[in-house]
């Protein structure tokens, strides 16, 4: 028989096999090389539970209940080699691809517990119409090989600090989860709604030309303005020695934002993300960028004050596209809040973590960095460290009153 994953409004159906293969390819493309095998295989098996007769019945009758997400995690735990240290990572990502990353739980959890341990105890319940073993007729289930495990394992073992190992493992888990959940959502959306529009594009080269003209047109007809020009030139000259995380410590009114934007546009990265603590500053910065760049480089604003409403049909269509683009930050220039940014790393829900993989190959500019709350400073800086270390990204800290973060 044919096994289906989704039914479109016009009655057309997508097979489970086609969905799994498409999602695994997307997730693999999203991922950095270090974690590609994990993203690919977690995605290839995330929906094998849809091979159960009960799920097939559910496509026609939503009263039939069946939790398909647990099946791939159960199968992975059953088949994984005892030396596969990434088996828990795979189980977390597969089991949580709809509900979000769950608590691990304890051995005392029963099969009704909303924990990973509880879900994995449901294996004995999948018999009869809930048996999903038919996946083996279409998908060859293969756990991670030692060759695929070794590179990320070596990265974990490159530190002797046990807490650091745990935190790296947690980051890898959330990153693979991000690749899987976004790929799953996008493939489902493309099948169910062929005409949907999402994503934005822009031309960094043309935007840089406009910015350079803006900087060159700045007057330098008095000592204060001449001093500003010298400070800006120092920032540009020193950028040749920049590291993954750079500091732009410039006084108020000296043009930090425009300097950081020039450095970001010249970086060769594919995305620029401005992280700003206050919505008032966000709106001011966005208006400035929109006025300067026009259609050459559109600005995606993602914060609570931004309205996606529209009056005409065309405005409503544009608003819907912007909303969808905010879901995974598929845009070249994004302005957002500190809360939105750090939730992309530390939330447990897929709706927040979907954005994480799109922080790859980015320049992330943190304006007013000194306003990060002291009690949250360590996890925030750790997040920036992992994103720049593993995702080929750069961070730029901006402040007129820069704290000493060296320790």
N, C-alpha and C positions, 0 to 999 in steps of 0.2 A: 504494500500500500504506500501511498504518498503521505509524508508527514509534513504538516504546515506549521509555520511560526506565526504568521499574521494574516488577517483578512482585511482587504480594503473595502471601502464603502460600495464600490462598484461590483464587489463579489470576487475580484481577483485575489489570489492567494500566493504568498511567498513561502517556499519550502524552508524547512528548518536547515537543511544542508546549505542552501544558497545564502541564508542569513548568517550562519556560522562562518562560512568561508569569507564572506564580505566583511564581517566585523573583525575577523582575525587579521585580514589584510590592512584594514584601516588602522587598527590599534598598533600593528607592527610599524606602519608608516609614521604614526604619531610619536613613537618611542625613541629615545636615545639608544645608541647601539648596545650599551651595557645591559639594558633590560628588555631588548626586543624579543628574545625567546619567551620571556615570562609574559609579556603583554600579548604576544601572538597565541600562546597556548591557553592562557586563561580565557581569552576571547573565543577560541575555537570550541571550547567545551562549556561555555557559560550557560547555554540553553539546551543541553542534551536532555534535560527533563521534559522538553516539549515532545520527545518521542513517546511519552506515555500516552496510552489510549485515553486516560482521563483528561489530559490536556487537549487532545484532539477533539474530544466531546465538548470541552469548554468553549472552543471556537464557535460552536453553534448554540451553546446554552451556558450563559454566564453564571448559572446557579451551581454548575459543577465546580467544585473547589479542588485545586491542586497546586501545591507550592513547588514550581519547577526549578527555582533558583538553587535549592539545596542539592539537587541531584548531582550536578557537576562537581561540587565540593566533596560530596560523599564518595563519588567515584575516584576523585583524585587522591583522597586520603587512603582509599582501599588499595590503589594500584601503585602509589608512590614508593620509591625506594626508601629504605630506612635512613639512608644518608642524605636524602633530599631535604636540606635545611630550609628550602623555600616552599615546601609543601604547605605550611600554615599560611604563608603569603597568598598562595594560589587559592586556598580554601576561603580565606577572608574575602578576596576579590570576587570569586565566583558566587559564593553564597550571598553576598551583600549587593549584587549589581542592581537590584531594585530598591532595597530598603536602606542601603548605606552600610558603612563599615560598623559591625556590631561589636559588643564586648566579647571577650574570649569565653568567659564563664569558667565553671569548675566541673570536676567529675561528678559533682552532686546534681548537676542540672539534668532535668528530664527532657524528653523529646518535645515538650511544649514550651520550653524556655526560649526566649528571644535572643539567645546567645549563639555563638558559633558552635560551642560544645553541644548545645541543645539541638541545633539543626543537624549536626553530624550523627546524632543518635536516632534520627528518623529513618535510617537505612532499612531497618526491618519492616517498616510500614509500606515500602514500595514494592508491592507484589500485586499480581492480578492486573486490573485495569490501570494500576499506578506503576507498573513495571516499565522502565524506560530503556531496557537493554537493547531495544531495536536500533539504538544509535549506532551500534557496532556494525550494522549492515551498510552504513553510509559514511561514517566517520571513524578513522583509525585513531583510537585514543592513545596518545603517547605522552607520558610524563616527561619532565625535564631530564635531559641527559647530563652526565657528569661534565661534558664539554661545555654545555650551556650554563651549568651551575657555577663552574670555576671562576669566571671573571667577576661576577657580583660577590661571590664568596670571598675572593681575595681582597676585594674592596672593603668588606666588613672586617676582615682579619688584619687589615693594614693599620688598625688602631689597637692599642692594648687596653684602652679604656672601655670597660664593659657597658657603661651607660651610653657612650658614644656609639658602640655597636648596635645597641637596641634602638637608638634614635635613627641611625642610618637605615636599619631594617624597616622601621616605621615609615620613613620617607619613601623607600623603595615600594612598600606596600601601597601607600597612597598614590604614588605616581602610576604604578601599573593599574590600579583601580580607576584613575582618571582616564587613562588611555582606553580601558575597556568600556567604561560607562558612556563616554562621549561617542565612541565608535558605535556602540549598541544603539544609542539614541539617534544618531545621524542616519545609520542604515535603515532603521525602522521608519524614520521620518521620510526618507527618500522614497521608500516603497509606498507608504500610506498616503503621502501627499506630494506627488511629483512636482507640483508647481510652486512649492514653498521657496521663498527667497531668504537667504541668510548670508552673513559674511560681508566684509567691506574690503576695499583695496585702495591703494594710494601709491604715489610716486615720490619716493624719498629724494631722488635726485632733483626733481623740480622743486620740491619743498625746500631743499637746502639752498637752492638758488634764490628763492624768495627770502629766506632767512638771512642769507649773506647780504642781500640788498638792504634788508631792514637794519642790520648791524652797521653797515657802512654809512647809512643815512643818519645814524645817530649823531647829533651835534657834539663837537668837542671844542666849543668856543669859550670855555672858562676853565679855571683850574680844577673844579669839582668834576666836570665832565671829562676832562683830560685824564684825571685820576681813574675814573671809571673805565676808560678805554684801556689804560695800562693794566688794570686788574684783570679785565677780560682777556687781554692778550697773554697775560701770565697763565691764565687757566688753559688757554688753547696750547701754549707752548709746553706746559707740563703734562698735557694729556698723552704725549708720546710715551711717557713712563708709567701709564696707568696700569693698575692690576685689575683683577676681577671685581674688586670693591674699591671704589675711589671716593675721595672726599672733595667737595667743592665748598670751601669755607670762605664765603664772601659777604661783605656787609650789606645791609638793607639798601636797596636802590642801586646796586652795582650791576644788575642784570644777570643774576644767577640763573633764572629760568631760561632766558634766551641762550646763555652759554651752555647750559646742560642740554638744551635741545639741539644745538649745533653739534656738540660732542656725540649725542645719540644718533643723529642723522648720518654722521660720518663713520659710525662704528661698523657698518656692514651687517648689522643684525637685521632680522626681518620684522621686529615688532618693538615699539616703544611704549612703556607703561609708566604713567605718572601717578604716584601714590601720594595723596595729599590728605592731611588730617581733617580739614574743615571744608564743608560743602561750599561755603562762601568763596574760599580761595579757589576751589575747583571750578566754580562757575566763571570766576574772573579769568582764570587761566585758559579755560576752554574757549571763552569768547575771544580772547586774544589770539589763540591759535586758529580759530575758525576764520577770523577776519584776515589773518595773514595768509593762510593757505587756500582758502576757498575750497573748490572741488579737487584741487591737486592732492590734498591729504585730509580726508574727512576725520573728524574727531568722534570717538565713541565715549560718551559719558555714562558711567555706571555708578549711580549713587541715588539716595532716597529722594533728593530734591528734583531729580530730572523727570519731566513729564513726557510720556510716550504717546499722549493723546493726539488726535488729529480731527479736523472738521470735514475736509473733503475726502473722497475715496482714495485719492493719491496720497494724502497725508496719513491716512489710516494705514495704508499699505506700507508706507515708509516706517511708520511707528512700529508696526508688527515686525518688520525686518530688523529694526534696531533692538527690540526686545529679544528676539531670537539670537542675535549676534552677542548680546550681553551674557547669554547662557554659557558660552564657552570662549568668549573674547577672541573671536576669529576676525580681528581687525588690526591694522598696522599701527594705529595711535589710539591709546586708551587712557582716559583719565578717571581715576577711581579713588575710593577712600581707603584708609589704612585697614579698616574693619573688613571691607570686601576682599582686599588683597590677602590678608593673613587668614581669613576663613578659607581661602582657596587651598591652604596648606593644612589647617588645623581642624576644620569641620569634619563631621563623619558622614554627612549626606552627599550623595552623588551630585545633587544639584549645585553644591558649592565646589566640590572637588573636580568636577568636569573641566574647569578652567586650568587646573594645575599643569597639564601637559603643554598647554599653549604659552606657558612662561618660558619655554625652551627658545633659545636663540633670540633673546630679548635684551634690551637695555631697560632696566627698571630704575626710575628716578624717584627717590624718596625726598620730597620737599618737607622742610621743617622737621628734620629727623629727630631733633631734640625733644619733640612732643610725644614720642613713644613713651607710654607710662613705665616708670621704673620697674614695677612689679612684673611687667610683661616683656622687659627688655631682652632677657636671655633667649626665650623661645622665638621672639621676633628676629633677633640677629642670627639665631641658628637657622631659621627658615631661609633667610637671605643667603647664608653660607651654603646651604645645600643646593639651592637653586642655581647659584653661580658656580658651584663646584661640579655639579653633575649635569646641568642642563645647558651648558655652553652659553650662559647668560652673563651679563655684567650689571652691577649695581652702582648707582651714583648717589651719595648722601649729600644733601644740600642743607645748609643752615648758616645763619649769621652769628649764631652762638653755639658752635659745634662742641658737644661734649667729647671727652676723651674716652673713646670706646676700645682703646688698644688692649686693655686687660680682658 
